[in-house]
C-alpha cells in the first residue's frame, strides 16, 4: 500500500485492475466470499453464473454507494450499505425471474447467495465510500472479474476431478451457441464424489491459495537479486 | 484520503436516525415497486413452467382442454390441500396430474405425477429437489433416463410390496452411491398411487362443465340425477 488512490490517474486505473484480479483478489488476498464460493463451484458453469451475477451487483453497488457517499455518515454507513446491497439483489432477482426467466432458472439458486457475499460490503466500505463514481464502478467490475476467475477455476478443478466433465450445462446458462464449450474430458468416468462435496471445495481452495503464494514468491524473488548486480556494475 | 470536515448537524442523532429511516423508506418503496412491476409476469412465467411440466407427464394427444384451467383441490396424503390438474377429452377424464413429495437426503423432493384414468403412470418428473449434485440428481430427466422406468406402471403392477429399491427387496434400481434419493421418490410415487386409488371415483368422475348445451331431455335426467345424489349425500350425512 505505498501509493494512494486519490486521483484517478492512469496508473491508478491499472492498479485497480491488478488489485482486483490478482494482488487484492476477493478470495486469494481478502479471503472473503467463501460461502458462495464453496457452495456453487461444483461445476465451472455454476461458478461462471455466480461470478457474473456477483459482478453485476458489485458494479451497481459501487456506483450507488459512491454516489451517496457525501450523504452517508460513518455512524450509520454499515446498515445503509447492507440495505442498498439487499435491495439491489432483490430487484435483480425479481427482474430476472420476470423477464429472463430461463436464465433465472439457472442462476436463481445463486442470486440470494449474493447477499451472503461479504466481499460486496467489504468493497463498499473500503473503496466505494471513499472514491469517485467511475473508479468505484471500475473497482466493482475488476473485483467481480477477479472473483469470477477464481470461481471458474475452482469450479473447473472440482468438475474435472469430480465428474470428468468441463462446463457441463453451459448451454443452459449462455445459450445454445455455447454448447461446444461442454466437454467430457474423461469418458466413462465413475466420478470422485469428494471433489464435488464441500470438503473437496476446501481442499481445492487450499491448493489454489498455496499456488498463488508460490507464484507471488517467484515473481518477487528476482528483484532483490538484480539490484546488487546493478550496484557492482 | 484527507479527513473532510463534517458539518456539525450531521453528528446529531436526529440526522443519523433520519438518514437511516429515509433510506429504509426508499428501499421499501423500491421493493414494493419492483414487486408490483414483476408480480404478474412472474406468475405468468410460473404458470408456463407448470404447463411445460404438465405436458411432460400428460401426453398432448390425451386431452383437448387447458390443464391449468380448472384444477380441483382435495386434501392430499400429507393433509395439506393438493391441486389436481385434470386432462379431458370432451367431458371424459382421460388423465390427471398432481404433486407428490418425498423426503430426500437433503430436503424434500417434489415430483409431478401424471396418471391415466385407470391409474397407470403416464409419466413423472422431478420439479424441485436439493439433493447432492452429481450424486442424487440422476432423477432429473436432463441428467439420466432413470425417471422413465415408471411409465406404464401402476399400484398393482408391480405389486405394492415390490414398489421399492432392490436393496429393500423391490423392483427398482437405486443409482450408484445414492439409495436415499430413489427410496424417497418411490415412496412418494407409492403414496401418490394410493392417494389416487382412494379418491378414484371423485377424481375420474366426468366433468360437470359441459361445453355444448345439452338437450332438454338430457338436462332433465341430469337434474334428477343431481337431486338423487344430493338426497343420498343428505341421508348419509344424517346417518
Interface residues (C-beta under 8 A of the other chain):
Chain A: X4 X6 X42 X43 X71 X72 X73 X75 X76 X79 X80 X83 X84 X86 X87 X90 X91 X94 X95 X97 X98 X99 X101 X130 X162 X163 X169 X190 X191 X193 X196 X197
Chain B: X1 X6 X10 X11 X15 X16 X19 X20 X23 X24 X27 X30 X31 X34 X35 X37 X38 X41 X42 X45 X48 X49 X132 X133 X134 X135 X142 X176 X177
